[in-house]
């Protein structure tokens, strides 16, 4: 039996070809047009040498270009590798060399960064520069997206008969020794998660209209919103950049029925003028994920707008949904809900033994949503997935009815405005600076972004402008959201009795 995530579009195009699939500002694209555009991308890739299983990197924003290329790659039998648009050339170079893509589709505004990342790289993919407008532009390096597609002639290809266990998407996420890991999500992982979330939890219909401002290179926006909505024949309203006032305007204009945001975005919506009375009457799903939702923020949002925000839990490695508060009636405050259909959750101690109700330990998950493993990392996979159980690195407990409550992180990670920051990656960058002898990074509470990045450094020789130097150094080598906001110089970093840096002591500072 073959299965392809591109069927999220083909099935809906067969049933409702003239219904709106995508809206972005003034652009309105039907399911029929979306499918044809994706088929044309597939035709271009196949005629340019794409083989089944070849990786194709995407550096595209929340415009219709992302789903067109995304489904085109899958339709052709390729593997999509979405990349964070905020990354520096150095960060991108690592991802390119690790995933070894055959093609790179880069937004025109990111072409220079992409070329810099590929310069002197160990890989040499074909670069396709995607124009933001409708007029072909000859890029200094690479090929023009519009020109390449305009030159296609002949019949469009049939969809590749990929197998359920074939990898569909490689999504970079958790870090190991300071380097990101590529989670391999299969066609079955993504299709089944989209079907489960759309039909069993959110109960989408073709009349639904889902606002997507979460970045499509992130698993939340790509899977919970784009795949799930399009499979159900619903329309996805793409918003390239978050702006609180614009979000309210789009909800009213497009009669949006579903929004899904990270906690920081809800805080910004609450921060709009109290005199603003947005029309939110069309909403029937208001979802949050990506980071733990502060209870006071949930209460404040309900008091002002009369809407209960439903919280869920998931990881890139779980395609992504693990649990969800199914409805306002079944919602339990401070909980991230019940496991979704087909997913089991248990709480275990360090020996993997199941803990009793109410006792905190590591959250383990098993089901249709668990990734195939990390790309080219067999030794890490063996420690991460045991007997089918994914060891999430998150701490939590279950109540007597099976609801999940998050208690913290077992892994060394912090979440800034819904984006994961891995301290070891930041520490390695800091320690490249000639004045830094040693560095330790922790998350500190921040009312707006949840957590901020705090660096503690030991220096070889202090200088008056050290902090300014470090900020410039980090901005050159890392995406802005990873860069420390706060710095503190210490004579030495505190350590535990076994010589490990005592981050608990640093957080207490």
Long-range contacts (C-beta under 8 A, 24 or more apart in sequence): 1-163, 1-164, 2-161, 2-162, 2-163, 2-164, 3-162, 3-163, 3-164, 3-187, 3-188, 3-191, 4-74, 4-75, 4-159, 4-160, 4-161, 4-162, 4-168, 4-187, 4-191, 5-71, 5-74, 5-168, 5-169, 5-187, 5-190, 5-191, 5-194, 5-227, 6-38, 6-71, 6-74, 6-75, 6-159, 7-159, 7-191, 7-231, 8-71, 8-191, 8-194, 8-227, 8-230, 8-231, 9-34, 9-35, 9-38, 9-67, 9-71, 9-230, 10-35, 10-75, 10-159, 11-231, 12-206, 12-230, 12-231, 12-232, 12-233, 15-233, 16-206, 16-233, 19-206, 19-233, 19-235, 20-235, 21-230, 21-235, 21-236, 22-64, 22-67, 22-235, 22-236, 22-238, 23-209, 23-235, 23-236, 23-237, 23-238, 23-254, 24-62, 24-63, 24-64, 24-237, 24-238, 24-239, 24-240, 27-63, 27-64, 29-64, 31-230, 31-233, 34-64, 34-67, 34-68, 34-71, 34-230, 35-71, 36-156, 37-68, 37-72, 38-67, 38-68, 38-69, 38-71, 38-72, 38-75, 39-72, 39-75, 39-156, 39-157, 40-72, 40-149, 40-152, 40-156, 41-68, 41-69, 41-71, 41-72, 41-73, 41-75, 41-76, 41-149, 42-72, 42-73, 42-75, 42-76, 42-156, 42-157, 42-159, 42-160, 43-76, 43-152, 43-154, 43-156, 43-157, 44-72, 44-148, 44-149, 44-152, 45-72, 45-73, 45-76, 45-78, 45-103, 46-76, 46-157, 47-152, 48-103, 48-126, 49-102, 50-76, 50-77, 50-78, 50-102, 50-103, 51-77, 51-102, 52-77, 52-78, 52-160, 52-162, 53-77, 53-78, 53-79, 53-166, 53-167, 54-78, 54-79, 54-101, 54-102, 54-103, 55-79, 55-80, 55-81, 55-99, 55-100, 55-101, 55-102, 55-170, 56-80, 56-81, 56-101, 56-102, 56-103, 56-104, 56-105, 57-81, 57-82, 57-83, 57-95, 57-96, 57-99, 57-101, 57-103, 57-104, 57-105, 57-125, 58-82, 58-83, 58-104, 58-105, 58-217, 59-83, 59-85, 59-92, 59-104, 59-105, 59-106, 59-107, 59-110, 59-114, 60-85, 60-105, 60-106, 60-107, 60-130, 60-216, 60-217, 61-85, 61-107, 61-215, 61-216, 61-240, 62-212, 62-213, 62-215, 62-216, 62-221, 62-238, 62-239, 62-240, 62-241, 63-132, 63-238, 63-240, 64-238, 65-105, 65-107, 65-130, 65-145, 66-216, 66-238, 67-216, 67-226, 67-230, 67-236, 69-105, 69-130, 70-216, 70-222, 70-226, 74-160, 74-162, 74-168, 74-187, 75-157, 75-159, 75-160, 76-157, 76-160, 77-160, 77-162, 78-102, 78-103, 79-167, 79-168, 79-169, 79-170, 80-168, 80-169, 80-170, 81-169, 81-170, 81-172, 81-182, 82-169, 82-171, 82-216, 82-217, 82-222, 83-172, 83-217, 84-172, 84-215, 84-217, 84-218, 84-479, 85-110, 85-215, 85-217, 86-479, 86-480, 86-481, 87-479, 88-113, 88-476, 88-477, 88-478, 88-479, 89-113, 89-116, 89-117, 90-117, 90-477, 91-477, 91-478, 91-479, 92-117, 93-117, 93-118, 93-121, 94-179, 94-180, 95-172, 95-180, 96-121, 96-123, 96-125, 97-121, 97-122, 97-123, 98-179, 98-180, 98-182, 98-375, 98-376, 99-170, 99-182, 99-375, 101-125, 102-126, 103-127, 103-128, 104-128, 105-130, 105-145, 106-130, 106-142, 107-132, 108-132, 108-137, 108-139, 111-139, 111-140, 111-141, 111-142, 115-140, 115-141, 115-142, 162-187, 163-187, 164-188, 164-191, 165-372, 167-372, 169-222, 170-375, 171-219, 171-316, 173-219, 173-315, 173-316, 173-317, 173-420, 174-316, 174-317, 174-393, 174-411, 174-413, 174-420, 174-422, 175-422, 175-424, 175-425, 176-377, 176-380, 177-424, 178-422, 178-424, 178-425, 178-427, 178-428, 179-425, 180-422, 180-425, 181-374, 181-375, 181-377, 181-380, 182-374, 182-375, 182-376, 183-316, 183-317, 183-371, 183-374, 183-375, 184-371, 184-372, 184-373, 184-374, 184-375, 185-316, 185-319, 185-371, 185-372, 186-371, 186-372, 188-368, 189-319, 189-368, 189-369, 189-370, 189-371, 189-372, 190-223, 190-227, 190-319, 191-227, 191-231, 192-319, 192-342, 192-368, 192-369, 193-223, 193-227, 193-228, 193-318, 193-319, 193-320, 193-321, 193-368, 193-369, 194-223, 194-227, 194-228, 194-231, 195-231, 196-321, 196-340, 196-341, 196-342, 196-368, 197-224, 197-228, 197-321, 197-324, 197-340, 198-228, 198-229, 198-231, 198-232, 198-234, 199-232, 200-340, 200-341, 201-321, 201-324, 201-326, 201-340, 202-228, 202-258, 202-285, 204-228, 204-229, 204-232, 204-233, 204-234, 204-258, 205-232, 205-233, 205-234, 206-232, 206-233, 206-234, 207-234, 207-257, 208-232, 208-234, 208-235, 208-257, 208-258, 209-234, 209-235, 209-237, 209-254, 209-255, 209-256, 209-257, 209-258, 209-282, 210-234, 210-235, 210-236, 210-237, 210-256, 210-257, 210-258, 210-259, 210-260, 211-237, 211-239, 211-247, 211-250, 211-251, 211-254, 211-256, 211-258, 211-259, 211-260, 212-236, 212-237, 212-238, 212-239, 212-260, 213-239, 213-241, 213-242, 213-247, 213-261, 213-265, 214-260, 214-261, 214-262, 214-290, 214-418, 218-290, 219-314, 219-315, 219-316, 219-319, 219-320, 220-260, 220-262, 220-289, 220-290, 220-314, 220-320, 221-260, 223-319, 223-320, 223-321, 224-260, 224-287, 224-289, 224-314, 224-320, 224-321, 225-258, 225-260, 229-258, 242-268, 244-268, 244-269, 244-271, 244-272, 245-272, 245-276, 248-272, 248-276, 248-278, 248-279, 248-280, 251-278, 251-279, 251-280, 251-282, 251-283, 252-278, 252-279, 252-282, 255-282, 256-282, 256-283, 257-282, 257-283, 257-284, 257-285, 258-283, 258-284, 258-285, 258-286, 258-287, 259-283, 259-285, 259-286, 259-287, 260-285, 260-287, 260-288, 260-289, 261-287, 261-288, 262-288, 262-289, 262-290, 262-291, 262-417, 262-418, 263-288, 263-290, 263-291, 263-292, 263-293, 263-294, 263-297, 263-418, 263-450, 264-291, 264-417, 264-418, 264-448, 264-449, 264-450, 265-418, 266-293, 266-297, 266-301, 266-309, 267-297, 267-447, 267-448, 268-448, 269-301, 270-297, 270-300, 270-301, 270-304, 278-305, 280-305, 280-307, 283-307, 285-310, 286-310, 287-311, 287-312, 288-312, 289-313, 289-314, 289-320, 290-415, 290-418, 290-419, 291-415, 291-417, 291-418, 291-450, 292-406, 292-415, 292-450, 294-450, 295-333, 295-334, 298-333, 310-337, 311-335, 311-336, 311-337, 312-336, 312-337, 313-337, 313-404, 313-406, 315-390, 315-392, 315-394, 316-371, 317-370, 317-371, 317-384, 317-390, 317-392, 318-343, 318-365, 318-369, 318-370, 318-371, 318-390, 318-392, 319-369, 319-370, 319-371, 320-369, 321-369, 322-363, 322-365, 322-369, 322-404, 323-404, 332-399, 332-403, 334-405, 335-399, 335-403, 335-404, 335-405, 336-403, 336-404, 336-405, 336-406, 337-403, 337-404, 338-401, 338-402, 338-403, 338-404, 339-365, 339-367, 339-402, 339-404, 340-369, 342-367, 342-368, 342-369, 343-367, 343-368, 343-369, 345-398, 345-402, 345-404, 346-389, 346-398, 347-396, 347-397, 347-398, 348-391, 352-386, 352-389, 355-397, 357-397, 357-398, 357-399, 357-400, 358-397, 358-398, 358-399, 358-400, 359-397, 360-395, 360-396, 360-397, 360-407, 361-395, 361-396, 361-397, 362-391, 362-392, 362-393, 362-394, 362-395, 362-410, 363-392, 363-394, 363-395, 363-396, 363-404, 363-406, 364-389, 364-390, 364-391, 364-392, 365-389, 365-390, 365-392, 366-390, 412-503, 414-442, 414-443, 414-451, 414-453, 415-443, 415-450, 415-451, 416-443, 416-446, 416-449, 416-450, 416-451, 416-452, 416-453, 416-481, 417-448, 417-449, 417-450, 417-481, 418-450, 419-481, 421-451, 421-453, 421-481, 421-482, 423-503, 425-478, 425-482, 426-453, 426-455, 426-474, 426-478, 426-482, 426-483, 426-484, 429-473, 429-474, 429-477, 429-478, 430-455, 430-457, 430-470, 430-473, 430-474, 430-484, 432-473, 432-477, 433-469, 433-470, 433-473, 434-460, 435-459, 435-460, 435-461, 435-463, 435-466, 435-469, 436-460, 436-470, 438-493, 440-493, 440-501, 440-503, 440-506, 441-484, 442-503, 442-506, 442-507, 443-507, 444-486, 444-507, 452-485, 452-486, 453-482, 453-483, 453-484, 453-485, 453-486, 454-484, 454-485, 454-486, 454-487, 454-488, 454-506, 455-484, 455-486, 455-487, 455-488, 456-487, 456-488, 456-489, 456-490, 456-493, 456-506, 456-509, 457-487, 457-488, 457-489, 457-490, 458-489, 458-490, 458-491, 458-492, 458-493, 459-489, 462-489
